[in-house]
Amino acid sequence: MKKNYIFILVAALTVFSIFYLKDNSSVSIPSLKIGVTSGPHAMIIEHVRERAKEQGLNINIIEFDDFILPNAALAQGDIQINCYQHKPFLDEQIASRKYKIQSIAKSVLMPMGIYSNKIKSIGQIKEKAKIGIPNDPTNSGRALLLLQKAGLIVLKNEEYPKLLDITSNPKGLEIIELDAPLLPRSLDDLDAAAINTDWVFLAKIDTNSGIYKETADSPYTNLIVARQGDENLPEIKKFIELYQSEDTKKFVESTFKGSILTSW
């Protein structure tokens, strides 16, 4: 009798365990794959990930080392969100590559700055100085607008400026286009360069050492981007809520000491 009781108890526990495991196997934790460029964007998302985990949202961070792949990965469905680009760049990518992606929220402004290893102020730029700018269409235009604002050149077209749009170059500057990640490493060979904050940060250059920088009224605030139709997914709405929180704002302010500005 005792043996039969033990057998029945073991059988009951086994059946319970099977049903328990089966039931729990159907429970999935909401998750997002988010594409970012290395550096500040990745650091901010890492901070948000810790807060999301506390609220039952799992975030996987996919880091990229260029500006083109995150949009391709998003359009292909390899990630659900990316967070690294400003509106002019996004608009150009959508127009040229026919991506069905869209901005769903603002993130941070990483002011482009003019940096130099040779001079300490914009007024020290000499005639025929070599000035580096990014070679992708959007950021080269952004750099040219910054050079104009600094009083170094005059542009004919301010909407989508190119080198050919320079109508006045009183110092005869030699403007050299390079891959954006190469600009910090080229400062010894250049007199100055207009560089995006992310590449300055990754090169371990003091982001506050720029001799001239964009201000908070810049149109180049970065965006959170998703595929068309995904903007109302609960996990994406939760992510935006966590990203645009007072907690994230304090993290950005304390970590980057004013070199990166929040947009909310």
Phi, psi and omega in degrees: 000317180297320180295320179296322180296315179297319180298316180296320180296315180297318180297319180296316178297322180296313179298317179300317181297318181298313181293324180295314180293320180296318181295318182286335180294339181273351180276118180243140178275128178305139182218155177225138168261121185241126179266133178219161168276153181297154178105220186303318180300316180296322180294320180294316180294325177300319177296315180297324181301320180295322178289323180295322180301322179295337182252017173080022177243123181265127180245126173256125183261124177249115182266139178238152181250017172213177185266351187267317188297324182299325178287322177297317180296321179293314182298327181278351180087011179285335174226164181259338182214150161230157185214095183192349193237158176261172188297315179302321179292316179299315180300318180295319180294317179295317181294319186275334186244359176060033178289141175262066180231161184206156174287136178238350178189161175267152178242265184225160172259124173252095188301129171290142180226161173262123184240154180206146172263359189243335182229163186248352180210158182295331180291345181273359178292124186267171176298143179062023177295150178268119183241122179270142174222160177296153183261356176282147189306317185287312184284337173293319176296320178299318180294320179296321177297323178293319178297323178293316180298330178280358177083018184266331180218169173232134183252145175280319184243118182260354182280307177227070187290145174231171180304325181292345181274001177286115180262341178216128180222071191302333179265002180060041182297142172265106183265121188245124179270130179224160171303134185309316181294341182277343186300313179300324181284349182260003185298331178291336180263351180246161173278329177193166178208145173269117190230138174293145184303321183300319181286329175298314182298313181295331179278002179061034172267140178298117183293345177268006183267003179299144181273349174198136185219158171296155178251178188296344179275010180297141177279007188259032174299139181283161189233155167263126190236139178223171175289150178302131179096347181266355189295339181260006176299134184305320182291328178287319177296321177296319179299314180298319178301317180289322181294312184270046181255163176296327179297315179293320178303314180296322178297314180298314182296318183283329183279318189253359170051042176089354180281345175231133186247135177280156185251009182233000000 
